[in-house]
Amino acid sequence: MAYPLPENEAERLAELHSLEILGTGRSAALEGVCVLAREMLDIPSAAVALVDRERQWFKAAAGVDWEGTSREHSFSTWTILSSDTLVVPDASKDARFVDNIYVTGEPRIRFYVGVPLALRSGLNIGTLCLWGPEPRTPTSAEIELVGHLARIIVDQFRLHEATRRTKRDLDHRRISQSLLEMQSRELWRRQSLLAQTERLARVGGWEFDVATERLNWSDGIYRIYGLTPGFEPDTERALSHFPPEARLHWQKKFSAALRLREPFEIELPFVDAHGNHRLVRKSCQVETDGDVVVRAFGILQDVTEQKEAEQRMWHMANHDALTGLPNRGLMRERLEAALRRSRRSQRQVGVLLVDLDQFKDVNDTLGHDAGDALLVEAGRRLSNCIGDADMVARLGGDEFIVLLTRMDSPTDATVAAQHVLSALSLPFNYRRSALSCRGSIGIAVSPEHGTDPSTLLKNADIALYRAKGGGRGIAVEYDTRMQQATEKRIQLYARVRLALRNGEFQPYYQPKVSLRTGSIVGYEALMRWRHPRRGLLGPQDFGQIFDDADLAIVVGERLLEATTRDMANWVAQGCDFGHVAINVTSSEFARGGLPERVLAALDKARLEHGRLTIEVTETVFLGRGTDVVRQSLQTLNNAGVRIALDDFGTGYASLSHLKQFPVDRIKIDRSFVHDIEHDVDDAAIVRAVIHLGQSLGIETVAEGVETAAQAAYLRANGCDFAQGFLYSKALPASRIPGLMRGWDPAGVMGEGPTIDLAI
């Protein structure tokens, strides 16, 4: 692979070689600068690189154990092409480095910043470079800091050059006093800068003469030890501050380094002169004279605060801030480890996916503080249900997971789930309110339900979906039939999305008839799917889609748009159709802004607001976000839109809902109407609902009327309106004007009662 060369490559190499620093070992002073650069920019690796003809050599480094790299794969090759700082936010997206072996392989460099080092303008002999495995864009302050450190390094090189020149000049006795003074000032400045570097980084340099066994420390090491500079340290005194095991570990590594002439870096526990327990990082390199090791040197750095900060950051990255429980990432790591152990031990691993059933209600009614308190309490109760080897994690929102790592039987998961349900079912006192903390649980057990984390979690989620659909407050274990049902549901969702894009959904309209006059007073818009192969489909074929909030919202939008358009067309044709009712799901309320969307659609179609009726089921009243539903319905009702309560009597709505919500009409469900000719209980319920409506001034509409006898009974008991096959099936919009023109109210009223009105 070819790489670019500076135009002055020959002069640049001559400048580098004239310094005579290649092959002379690493510099302890420059290593201090690298340590400072790495710590101040919070980046893993820093190095002072000298770029030779075919390789770059590291004169100093921190967080790096290489001696250098080939120039072909060196980022410094590009840095020395100009005098500007080279910043690479993400090497994997940079054409110059995307195929670099240090980008595609270890250490997987992403972020890089390099400053060219030049004693004379244009002759860049090397770089100060920093890199890390995560993409990053440095701030201008960080770039300025790196530039400042680079100038310190250049000053060091100039000092080296000046020292060599001074020695040479002294040998030839051609040095002047002014040059000596300049060198003295240069040396003082360098020492001041290095001393500042040591203080900032809590780092110091050490040197050991092998022949004399003399140990030298910089002031930085005295500060780390908590000692006053001024006395000459010895190895016994230096090692006495390390615990016995750490001391032995250092001695083994140091002896090996002298024998093998290999550098190393280790972290050791340390006790300073004041008794403070610290953690230090100690490096060592050796210098040889021929085949003889003459000197060892390195850096000692106090990394206590750094390690504590890393530990805090690790905890923050792996734990939920609210509950203190492990988060999704840490849970997945533990699950992977548990599954690996289970393959060796033949023990099973269980996953309980827990969803709090009333969490959103608490948030909506009592506020987020109450919701947070509920989450914390739920986490505490879950933690009390598990053994020491198990784990509870919060996945986000109101979802938790219980990881069972030492199961002897699949039933252990079911037993644990029942313990969890029992613990959650106990009331939770928050201020003056008793909150419900019930939950639903999906269970999956390895290896039966999956042998990898993704499969196990997916199947637990499928089981949780079934538990929530089965009435909540229960635990359901996964089985393969659930997967098949899920796949069918996913296929249906995908086909419905395609059908929506293709315009295959359209409303059909079923008339509502006045039982008093026989006239059509309005219609209910019922969504139909004109399937290209299966023909016209009703809700029984696609009703599952309303379990998906996003799909329910899209279908609701299409219904509102199409219905208002059809009504506008009828008005333009002079067709007095009365009003049209559309059903609105809880998802549409939860989305927010429903009144604004409905009124905007009516205004766009230039329709009177009273032309539209919004129908909601009892489950919407009882669901999450009751306040939002009430406010939305009140806003619509105030604007003239009518409100109908659909399927009344089939759910658990209390009569108080008829007072709390602005209801204009009650719709009697077809399940009660169907058998009023034969079932005394159904007939009594229908009469009671009609009389309730009359008492509250609310109109009643009977659904599913199929016989004249049913119509007669409803009329006799005071029901206001009816709809069903007795009058008409649901029709496309194009047929409504014709139906209105041909409608015979007298003919409808001519059907006499054929059932005993005394039932």
Buried (B, 14 or more C-beta within 10 A) or exposed (E): EEEEBBEEEEEBBEBBEEBEBEEEBBBBBBBBBBBBBBBBBEBBBBBBBBBBEEBBBBBBBBBBEEEBBEBEBBBBBBBBBEEEBBBBBBBBEBEBBEEBEBBEEEBBBBBBBBBBBBBEEBBBBBBBBBBBBEEBEBEEEBBEBBEEBBBBBBBBBBBBBBEBEBEEBEEEEEBEEEBEEEBEEBEEEBBEBBBEBBBBBBBBBBBBEBEEEEBEBBBBBBBBBBBEEEEEBEEEEBBEBBEEEBBEBBEEBBEEBBEEBEBBBBEBBBBBEEEEEBBBBBBBBBBEEEEEBEBBBBBBBBBBEBBEEEEEEEEEEBBBEEBEBBBBEBBBEBBEEBBEEBEEEEBBBBBBBBBBBBBBBBBBBBEEEBBBBBBBBBBBBBBEBBEEEBBBBBBEEBBBBBBBBBBEEBEBBBEBBBBBBEBBEEEBEBEEEEBBBBBBBBBBBBBBBBEEBEBBBBBBBBBBBBBBEEEBBBBBBBBEEBBEBBEEBEEBBEBBBEBBEEEBBBBBBBBBBBBEEBBBBBBBBBBBBBBEEEEEBEBEEBEBBBBBBEBBBBBBBBBBBBBBBBBBBBBEEEBEBBBBBBBBBBBBBBBEEBBEBBBEBBEEBEBEBEBBBBBBBBBBBBBBBBEBBBBBBBBBBEBEBBBBBBBBBBBEBEEEBBEBBBBBBBBBBBBBBBBBBEBEEBBEBBBEBBEBBBEEEBBBBBBBBBBBBBBBBBBEBBBBBBBBEBBBEBBBBEEBBEBBEEBEEEEBBEBEBEBEEEB
